[in-house]
Amino acid sequence: MNFSVKPTLTGPKTVLRPFCEADAEVMWEIVTDPEVQHFAFDPGTEITRERLRSWYASTSGQSDRLDLAVTDRATGEVLGEVVLCGWDPDARSCTFRTLIGPRGRGRGIGTEAIRLIVGHGFAQLGLHRIQLGAYGFNHRALHVYKKVGFVVEGVRRDAQIRDGEWVDEILMAVLDHEWTAALSPSAG
């Protein structure tokens, strides 16, 4: 699998496109949002503007992962990111993650972005399995993941301490044949 080709994927509400270094400033605003910090990052994760600038400038050249900016189709504004990484060639699987900033929430942007990237992973990249992990207290994300077809496979109980309390990590995945079945006109 070669993730060198960085596609642009378009839906009714959003366009997923490759990152450029100029996106780092908006991503800085997004990743420093308290809700994004709470749900997307491990405690103690250090993020600096310079590290973000360097990271987003490098994503287009990485052949082992696919990082795409989630943008508002109407305005072009960067609202977050979707990522396929952790390619396992023997299992034809990847890990998925996403984060959506405050201006992209509650509009169906995240749901559409997930459907676009997961659909691309199965249809264009030939993946068999796409998996993720989410904190058990991230109810909004878990709801969206289930809505688009991810299935709970397990729970890593008391996986981490957050705000002085143990929290679970929910492990989820969707398989290529499940995705295809969910898209067929006879489904549902």
C-alpha positions in Angstrom: 0.0 0.0 0.0 1.3 3.4 -0.9 -0.4 6.4 0.6 1.7 8.8 -1.6 -1.4 9.8 -3.6 -3.2 12.4 -1.6 -6.7 12.7 -3.1 -9.3 15.4 -2.8 -12.6 13.9 -1.8 -15.8 16.0 -2.1 -19.2 15.6 -0.5 -22.2 17.9 -0.3 -20.9 19.7 2.8 -17.2 19.2 2.9 -14.1 18.7 0.9 -11.2 16.6 2.1 -7.9 17.8 0.7 -4.2 17.4 1.3 -2.7 19.6 4.0 -0.3 22.4 3.2 2.0 24.3 5.6 -0.4 27.3 5.6 -3.0 25.1 7.3 -0.9 24.9 10.5 -2.2 28.2 11.9 -5.9 27.1 11.7 -5.0 23.7 13.0 -3.3 25.4 15.9 -6.6 27.0 16.8 -8.4 23.7 16.4 -6.0 21.5 18.5 -5.8 24.1 21.3 -9.6 24.1 21.6 -10.3 22.7 25.1 -12.8 20.2 23.8 -10.4 18.9 21.2 -7.7 18.7 23.9 -10.0 16.8 26.2 -11.2 14.2 23.6 -8.3 13.8 21.2 -5.0 14.1 23.1 -3.4 12.2 25.9 -2.7 14.2 29.0 0.7 15.9 28.9 0.9 16.0 25.1 3.0 18.9 24.1 2.0 20.8 21.0 3.8 23.8 19.7 3.1 26.0 16.7 6.5 25.1 15.2 5.8 21.4 15.6 2.4 21.8 13.9 3.9 23.8 11.1 6.5 21.2 10.5 4.0 18.3 10.7 1.5 19.7 8.3 4.2 20.7 5.8 5.4 17.1 5.8 2.1 15.2 5.5 1.9 15.4 1.7 5.2 13.6 1.4 4.4 10.7 3.7 3.8 7.4 1.9 2.7 5.4 5.0 -0.3 7.4 6.0 -3.1 9.6 4.6 -3.8 12.9 6.4 -6.5 15.1 4.9 -7.8 18.5 5.9 -11.6 18.6 6.5 -12.8 21.8 4.9 -16.2 23.6 4.5 -17.2 23.1 0.9 -18.9 26.5 0.7 -16.0 28.6 2.3 -12.9 26.5 2.1 -12.3 27.0 5.8 -10.3 24.2 7.5 -12.5 22.6 10.2 -10.4 19.6 11.2 -8.7 16.5 9.9 -9.1 12.8 9.1 -6.3 10.3 9.1 -5.6 6.7 8.0 -2.4 5.4 9.5 -0.9 2.3 11.0 -1.1 0.3 7.8 -0.9 -3.5 8.4 -0.2 -5.1 5.0 -1.0 -8.7 6.2 -4.4 -7.7 7.5 -5.1 -5.0 4.9 -6.1 -2.8 7.8 -5.5 0.8 9.0 -6.2 2.8 12.0 -8.5 5.8 11.6 -8.7 9.0 13.6 -10.3 12.4 13.3 -10.8 15.7 15.0 -13.2 18.4 14.2 -12.8 21.9 15.6 -15.6 24.1 17.1 -16.7 25.7 13.8 -17.3 22.2 12.2 -19.4 20.6 15.0 -23.1 20.0 14.9 -23.3 20.4 11.2 -22.9 16.8 9.9 -19.4 17.7 8.7 -17.6 15.1 10.7 -20.1 12.4 9.7 -19.7 13.2 6.0 -15.9 13.4 6.4 -15.7 10.0 8.0 -17.9 8.5 5.3 -15.7 10.0 2.6 -12.4 8.8 4.0 -13.7 5.3 5.0 -15.3 4.9 1.6 -12.0 5.9 -0.1 -10.1 3.4 2.1 -12.3 0.5 1.0 -13.0 1.4 -2.6 -9.7 3.0 -3.7 -7.1 1.6 -1.3 -8.4 -1.9 -1.0 -8.5 -2.0 2.8 -10.3 -4.9 4.5 -10.6 -3.3 7.9 -10.5 0.2 9.4 -10.2 0.4 13.2 -10.2 3.1 15.8 -10.1 3.7 19.6 -12.1 6.4 21.4 -12.4 7.4 25.0 -15.6 5.9 26.6 -16.7 9.4 27.7 -16.6 10.8 24.1 -20.3 10.1 23.5 -20.7 12.3 20.5 -17.8 10.6 18.6 -19.0 7.1 19.6 -22.5 7.9 18.3 -21.1 9.1 14.9 -18.8 6.1 14.6 -21.7 3.7 15.2 -24.0 5.7 12.8 -21.5 5.4 9.9 -21.0 1.6 10.5 -18.2 1.1 13.0 -18.9 -1.8 15.4 -17.7 -2.0 19.0 -15.2 -4.9 19.3 -14.0 -4.4 22.8 -13.1 -2.2 25.7 -9.8 -1.5 27.2 -11.0 -1.0 30.8 -9.3 1.7 32.9 -6.9 2.4 30.0 -5.9 5.8 31.2 -6.3 8.4 34.0 -8.1 11.5 32.8 -8.9 14.3 35.2 -8.1 12.1 38.1 -10.4 9.2 37.0 -9.8 6.0 35.2 -11.4 5.9 31.7 -12.1 3.2 29.2 -11.0 3.1 25.6 -13.6 1.7 23.2 -12.2 -0.3 20.3 -14.3 -0.2 17.1 -13.9 -1.3 13.5 -15.7 -1.6 10.2 -15.0 -4.3 7.6 -15.1 -3.9 3.8 -18.1 -6.2 3.3 -20.0 -4.5 6.1 -19.4 -1.1 4.5 -20.5 -2.4 1.1 -23.7 -4.0 2.6 -24.6 -0.8 4.4 -24.3 1.1 1.1 -26.5 -1.3 -0.9 -30.1 -0.1 -1.7 -31.6 -3.1 0.0 -29.9 -2.3 3.3 -31.9 -0.8 6.0 
